[in-house]
Amino acid sequence: MFEQDLNYCPQCQDEYRADIEICPVCECNLLTGSEMIAREEKQQQRMADRSGELSPDDDLVAVKRGPLAEMKVYEELLNRERICTVLAGDESSCGKGCCAGTFDLVVRREDGQDALQIIEAEIRRTAVIDSDSVEHGTGDSVFDPLASDNTCPACGHQFSGGMECPDCGLCF
C-alpha cells in the first residue's frame, strides 16, 4: 500500500514525491512510506491487543456526548476498530432512544485516546467542505440539485438524481 520512496500525509493519506515535506491540504508534516508502514503495523497490533467485551472491573470513560442517532454512528465506527463501547443515557432518557435525551459514548480508559482520534477523523472527513471549491463551483462534496451527478458531502457516495443519498440516507 505504501511505497518507501514516497511521502504520505498521516491525516488524509495522500501520496507525494519524496521532495515534498508538507501536505498542502492538511498543512502537516509528511511521513515516509517506511514510517507509514511502521505506523500502520503499530495500529494493527493495538487493534489485535484490544480485548473483547467490557467487564464490570473496566475503568470506563465517556469520549463523546450527543443524541442517540449520532452516538450510534460513532459506536459502530469504534466497534469496527475493535473498541468496545457502551451507550449511557442521561436522566432525561428512557434508555430506548424514543426520548430526546443525551447519550454518552463510553469506552475503556486505555482505548479513550484512540477512540477520540477515530471520532475526530470521522468528523473531519464528513464535515469539512473546502470553501475555495464551493466559492468557485469546483467542489464535488456539495450537493447541487441541478447537477445530473452528485457526491454526498456526508459519506462521499456518488449518485445520480434524487434528493437523498442512497448510501447514507442524508436528505438535501
N, C-alpha and C positions, 0 to 999 in steps of 0.2 A: 504494500500500500504506500509506504513512504520510501522515496529514493534517497540514498545517503548523500548524493552530491547536490541536493536541492534544499531550500529552506522552506519552512512551513509556519503559518500563523497558528499559534496554540489555541486561539479562540474560534476563528472561522474556518480553520483547516485549509485555507487557500495555499497554493503552491507557488513558490517564487524561485528565481535564479539564485545561485549561491552568493552573488554580489549584492543582493538586496537584503537589508538588515531589519527594516521596519515595515509592518503591514500598513499600507496606505488607508485601509478601511478601518481597522481596529486600533491603529496607532500604537501597537505593542511590538516588542522585540520578537523577531522570528527565531525559530529553533531549527537546528539542522535535522536532516532526516534521521540520523542516528539518535538524536535527543528525543525526537518524536516517537521513535520505535521504543526507546527505553521508557518513556513516559506512558505509552500505551501498555507495555508489559507490566509496569508497576500498577496501573489501573486494573488490568485483568487480574493480577494477584490479589489486590484489595477486594475485588468483586468475589473472587473464589474464597477468600477468607471470611466473608460475611456468613454468619450463622443463620439458621432457618427461622423459626418462629420466635416471637417475643415471649419472654417469661416474666413472672411477677418480680423477679430479682433484678431485671434490667434497669439501668439508670436511663430514664427517658427524658427527652427534651422536645419542646414544640419548635418547629422550624418555620411554620407558615400558618397564618390565620386568615379565614375568609369564608365565603358561602360554600355550602356543601358541593355544588356542581364544580366549582373551581378547585376545591381541595381534592375531589375525586380524580381530576386530571393529573394533578401533581402526585397523588398516591399511586396511580397506575404507572406514571413515569419512573418513580422511585422503585416500585416493585420490579420493573423491568431491569433495573440496575441491582437487583437483589438486596435492596434496603427495605427491611421490614417496617411497616407503618401501622399506625392506629389513628383513626379519626375520632376526636373527642369533642362533643358538642358543649356549648356553654349552657348556662342555666335557662336561657330562653328557648333552647332547642328541645324538641321532644325526643331526639335521637333517631327518628325515622327519616328525617330530611324534608318532611312536609311543612315544618315551621321555619320561619325566616331567621333561624339562629345563626350564630357564627361557630365555625368549627376550627379546631387546632389540628394540624397535621403533626403527629408525634413520631419520633424515631429514637433509636438508641443514641446516647450521647456520642459514642465513638463514630457513629455514622453521620452525625449532625453536620460537620463541615462539608462532607461530600454531598449530602442532601441539599444544602444551601447552594452549593456551586451548580448542581444539576438544575435546580429550580431557577436560579438566576440566568443560566444559559438558555433555558426554555423561554423565559420572559423576554430576554434579548432577541431570541430567534423569532418569536411570534409578535412582538410589539414594535420593533424598530422598522421604521419606514424612512428611507433616505429622502430628506427634504429636497435635495437638488433634483432627484429624478421625478418627484411629484411636481415640483415647480416647473420643470421643463418638459413634462409629459413623456418621459422616457422610462419611468419606473414600471416594473412588472409585478409589483406587490400591492397595487392599489386597484380596487375593483372599478371598472368602467362599464356602466350599463349599456353604453353604445358600442362597445367593442364586441367582436364576434368570439374572441378567445380571452380568457382572464386567468389570473393566478390569485388564489386565495391568500390574503395577507396573513391569515392565522396559521395555516398549515402548509402553504406552498403548492397545493394541488392545482394543476392546470385543468380548466374545463371550458366548455363552450355553452353559452346561453344560460338562462336561468338566473334567479335572484337568490340562490342558496348554493353554498359549496356542497357538492355531492359527497365529498370525503369527510369533512368535519361537521357539516350542518350549519356553518355560520351563515346568517341571513344578512342580506345587503339592503 
